[in-house]
């Protein structure tokens, strides 16, 4: 990325002075040697390790983080595994520890196995936080949450029940079996369905990793195993289009209804064709922006207010008791507004 505030040295004398100044202003753990726009302290480095690199969802978070870096004058680093592999993700986290970044955000594939690695980062003097997916039993200082667990789980259920007429059998195609955020949403869906929709039933929950083709196959298998199935939920941004594709392939549009957590552009053709009724998400770029902003607050030792002033996240709120920075309420994406988003 472009480094802001690079000083061009013209003479050996100036070079020596600049070197001396840099030595005086060095602070904390490193992660880049450029200086901030003010010309004083070292530029803050904020690294984000997603569950998986290369899918539209996390690339949109990266876009938001890059925008924040430009606006705020910080260094944004982004790298994730090429498959949803906890061990590969841990290796990337360790590489950032070696680079001595100032702040390290992770969306852990497996919160339990990631916890000791986050401890290593903290021991190295790095501020540790989570974004998108939490590791609540770790040393993380902050969790940047996209929307409340109850809000997401209940909205997914309500949108599906709206399409299914409030009754019938449905199944969930989730992704990572150990992903804390997905499992917490499913817990809400189970409880909320039983309480609010007594004529509806969740008949099965399966896990496709972060593999859209596998999600499509699993959804097909579920429809074959349960001929009276009338609903499917894709619990993440790869399984949401996967279950919608399965319904289209089976010629069951209007018979089996789907909702999921899919990105707008990925879901747009399915929403328009009717194989998906709605996608429940949030502004993913804003989540990335808020993550970078929060990283700067941690690096500079600033207290986060209950109502942060972040231009890209006007509905953000912070709960100091749980250390959760919430982006805002979930967003329902339909065929009418899917085109409003570029990702």
C-alpha positions in Angstrom: 0.0 0.0 0.0 1.1 3.6 -0.4 2.9 4.8 2.7 1.8 8.3 3.8 4.3 10.8 5.0 7.6 9.4 3.5 10.5 11.8 4.1 12.8 12.4 1.2 16.4 12.9 2.4 18.5 15.2 0.4 21.8 15.2 2.2 23.9 13.0 4.5 23.4 15.5 7.4 19.6 15.4 7.1 19.7 11.6 6.8 21.7 11.4 10.1 19.2 13.7 11.8 16.2 11.7 10.5 17.8 8.5 11.7 18.3 10.0 15.2 14.7 11.3 15.3 13.4 7.9 14.3 15.3 6.3 17.2 13.8 8.7 19.6 10.2 8.2 18.5 10.2 4.4 18.2 7.5 2.9 20.4 6.0 -0.4 21.4 6.1 -3.3 19.0 6.9 -2.5 15.4 5.4 -3.4 12.0 6.6 -0.9 9.5 9.2 1.9 9.6 7.3 4.7 8.0 6.1 7.7 9.9 2.6 9.1 10.5 1.2 12.2 8.6 2.1 14.3 11.6 5.8 13.4 11.1 6.2 12.2 14.7 5.3 8.7 15.9 5.7 5.6 13.8 2.8 4.6 11.6 0.4 2.2 13.4 0.3 -1.2 11.8 -3.0 -3.2 12.0 -3.0 -6.7 10.7 -6.2 -8.7 9.9 -6.2 -12.5 9.4 -9.5 -13.7 8.0 -10.9 -17.2 8.1 -10.2 -17.5 4.4 -8.7 -15.2 1.8 -10.1 -14.8 -1.7 -13.8 -15.0 -1.1 -16.0 -11.9 -1.7 -16.9 -11.5 2.0 -13.4 -11.1 3.4 -12.2 -9.3 0.3 -14.9 -6.7 1.1 -13.7 -6.4 4.7 -10.2 -5.9 3.3 -11.5 -3.1 1.0 -13.0 -1.4 4.1 -9.8 -1.7 6.0 -7.8 -0.2 3.2 -10.3 2.8 3.1 -9.8 3.3 6.8 -6.0 3.1 6.4 -6.1 5.9 3.8 -8.4 8.1 5.9 -6.7 7.5 9.2 -3.1 7.3 8.2 -2.4 3.8 9.4 -0.8 0.7 7.8 -3.4 -2.1 7.1 -2.1 -5.6 6.5 -4.3 -8.5 5.3 -3.5 -12.2 4.8 -5.5 -15.4 5.3 -5.3 -19.0 4.5 -6.4 -20.3 1.1 -8.6 -22.9 2.8 -10.5 -22.7 6.0 -7.7 -24.4 7.9 -7.1 -23.5 11.5 -3.4 -24.7 11.4 -2.7 -22.6 8.3 -4.4 -19.6 9.9 -2.3 -20.0 13.0 0.9 -20.0 10.9 -0.1 -16.6 9.4 -0.8 -15.2 12.9 2.7 -16.3 13.9 4.2 -14.6 10.9 2.6 -11.3 12.0 3.9 -11.9 15.5 7.4 -12.2 14.0 6.8 -8.9 12.1 5.9 -7.2 15.4 2.7 -5.5 14.1 1.1 -3.1 16.6 -2.4 -4.7 16.5 -3.5 -8.1 15.4 -7.1 -9.0 14.5 -8.2 -12.5 13.7 -11.4 -14.1 12.6 -10.6 -17.6 14.0 -11.6 -20.7 12.2 -11.2 -22.5 15.5 -11.4 -20.2 18.6 -10.0 -22.8 21.0 -6.9 -23.7 19.0 -6.3 -20.0 18.2 -6.4 -18.9 21.8 -2.8 -20.0 22.7 -1.5 -18.3 19.6 -3.2 -15.1 20.6 -1.6 -15.5 24.0 1.8 -15.6 22.2 1.0 -12.4 20.4 0.0 -10.7 23.6 3.2 -11.9 25.3 5.1 -10.3 22.4 3.6 -6.9 23.2 1.0 -6.9 20.4 -2.6 -5.7 21.0 -4.8 -8.7 20.3 -8.5 -8.5 19.1 -11.0 -10.4 17.0 -13.3 -9.3 14.2 -16.2 -11.0 12.4 -15.7 -14.2 14.5 -14.9 -14.1 18.2 -12.6 -16.2 20.5 -14.4 -15.3 23.7 -12.1 -17.6 25.9 -8.9 -15.9 24.7 -6.9 -12.9 25.7 -8.5 -10.7 23.0 -8.9 -7.1 24.1 -11.8 -6.4 21.8 -14.3 -8.1 19.5 -15.6 -6.2 16.4 -19.0 -7.8 15.9 -21.0 -7.4 12.8 -24.5 -7.6 14.4 -25.9 -9.1 17.6 -26.2 -12.9 17.8 -29.9 -12.6 18.5 -30.5 -10.1 15.7 -28.8 -12.4 13.1 -30.4 -15.7 14.3 -33.9 -14.2 14.6 -33.8 -12.3 11.3 -32.7 -15.5 9.4 -35.5 -17.4 11.0 -38.1 -14.7 10.4 -37.1 -14.3 6.7 -37.3 -18.1 6.1 -40.6 -18.4 7.9 -42.0 -15.6 5.9 -41.3 -17.6 2.7 -42.4 -20.9 4.2 -45.7 -19.6 5.6 -44.5 -20.0 9.2 -44.5 -23.8 9.1 -42.7 -26.8 7.7 -39.3 -28.6 7.9 -36.0 -27.0 7.2 -32.3 -27.8 7.4 -29.2 -25.7 7.9 -26.0 -26.0 5.8 -23.4 -24.3 8.0 -19.6 -23.9 7.3 -16.9 -24.4 9.9 -18.0 -26.8 12.5 -16.1 -25.0 15.2 -16.8 -21.4 14.1 -18.1 -19.6 17.2 -20.2 -17.0 15.4 -22.0 -19.6 13.2 -22.7 -21.9 16.1 -24.1 -19.0 18.2 -26.5 -18.0 15.4 -27.6 -21.6 15.1 -28.3 -21.8 18.8 -30.6 -18.8 18.5 -32.3 -20.2 15.4 -33.1 -23.5 17.3 -34.5 -21.7 20.3 -36.4 -19.0 18.4 -37.9 -21.5 16.0 -39.2 -23.6 18.8 -40.6 -20.6 20.7 -42.1 -18.5 17.9 -42.8 -21.0 15.2 -44.1 -24.2 16.8 -45.3 -25.6 13.5 -41.7 -25.4 12.1 -38.9 -27.8 12.7 -35.1 -28.0 12.1 -34.5 -31.5 10.9 -30.8 -31.5 10.3 -27.6 -29.4 10.5 -24.6 -30.2 8.3 -21.2 -28.5 7.7 -19.7 -27.8 4.3 -16.6 -25.9 5.4 -16.1 -22.8 3.3 -16.8 -24.8 0.1 -19.7 -23.6 -2.0 -19.8 -26.7 -4.2 -19.8 -28.9 -1.2 -22.7 -26.8 0.2 -24.7 -27.4 -3.0 -24.1 -31.1 -2.8 -25.1 -31.3 0.9 -28.3 -29.3 0.2 -29.1 -31.7 -2.6 -28.6 -34.6 -0.3 -30.8 -33.0 2.4 -33.6 -32.6 -0.1 -33.3 -36.2 -1.2 -33.2 -37.5 2.4 -36.2 -35.3 3.4 -38.7 -35.2 0.5 -41.0 -33.0 2.7 -38.3 -30.4 3.3 -39.5 -26.9 2.4 -36.6 -24.7 3.7 -32.8 -24.4 3.7 -30.5 -22.0 5.4 -27.0 -21.2 4.2 -25.3 -20.1 7.4 -22.3 -18.4 5.7 -21.3 -16.6 2.6 -20.3 -19.7 0.7 -23.2 -21.9 1.8 -25.9 -19.3 1.1 -25.4 -19.3 -2.7 -24.7 -23.1 -2.4 -28.1 -24.0 -1.1 -29.8 -21.6 -3.5 -28.0 -23.3 -6.4 -29.1 -26.7 -5.2 -32.8 -25.6 -5.2 -32.4 -24.2 -8.7 -30.6 -27.4 -9.9 -33.4 -29.5 -8.5 -36.2 -27.5 -10.1 -37.7 -26.8 -6.7 -38.0 -23.0 -6.9 -41.2 -22.0 -5.1 -41.3 -25.4 -3.4 -38.1 -25.3 -1.3 -37.3 -21.8 0.0 -33.8 -20.6 1.1 -32.3 -17.8 3.0 -28.7 -17.3 4.1 -25.8 -15.1 4.9 -24.6 -14.2 1.4 -22.9 -11.2 -0.1 -25.2 -9.0 -2.3 -23.5 -9.6 -5.7 -23.1 -13.4 -5.0 -26.8 -13.7 -4.1 -28.3 -11.3 -6.7 -28.9 -13.9 -9.4 -30.5 -16.3 -7.0 -32.7 -13.5 -5.4 -33.8 -12.5 -8.9 -34.5 -16.1 -9.9 -36.4 -16.9 -6.7 -34.2 -19.7 -5.5 -33.3 -17.4 -2.5 -35.9 -15.4 -0.7 -33.5 -13.1 1.3 -29.9 -12.7 2.4 -29.3 -11.5 6.0 -26.0 -9.6 6.3 -24.5 -6.2 7.1 -22.3 -3.7 5.4 -19.2 -5.8 5.1 -16.9 -3.0 4.0 -18.1 -0.9 7.0 -17.1 -3.9 9.2 -13.6 -3.8 7.8 -13.4 0.0 8.3 -14.6 -0.3 11.9 -12.0 -3.0 12.5 -9.1 -0.8 11.3 -10.5 2.1 13.3 -10.6 0.0 16.4 -7.1 -1.1 15.8 -5.9 2.5 15.9 -7.7 3.1 19.2 -6.0 0.1 20.7 -2.6 1.0 19.5 -2.9 4.6 20.7 -4.4 3.6 24.1 -7.6 5.4 23.5 -10.8 4.6 25.4 -13.6 3.6 23.0 -16.8 5.5 23.8 -20.3 3.9 24.0 -21.2 5.7 20.8 -18.1 5.9 18.6 -17.8 8.6 15.9 -16.9 6.5 12.9 -18.1 7.9 9.6 -18.4 4.5 7.9 -20.3 3.0 10.8 -22.8 5.5 12.1 -24.7 3.0 14.1 -21.7 1.5 15.9 -21.9 1.0 19.7 -19.5 -0.3 22.3 -20.2 -2.3 25.4 -17.2 -1.9 27.8 -18.4 -4.8 30.0 -18.1 -7.4 27.2 -15.5 -5.5 25.2 -17.7 -5.9 22.1 -17.8 -3.2 19.4 -21.0 -3.7 17.4 -21.4 -2.5 13.9 -25.2 -2.3 14.0 -28.4 -4.2 13.2 -28.5 -6.8 10.5 -29.4 -5.9 6.9 -31.9 -7.8 4.9 -30.9 -8.0 1.2 -33.5 -8.8 -1.4 -33.7 -8.6 -5.2 -34.7 -5.0 -4.8 -31.6 -3.7 -3.0 -28.9 -6.3 -3.9 -27.7 -4.1 -6.7 -26.9 -1.3 -4.3 -23.7 -3.0 -3.2 -20.5 -3.5 -5.2 -19.4 -6.7 -3.4 
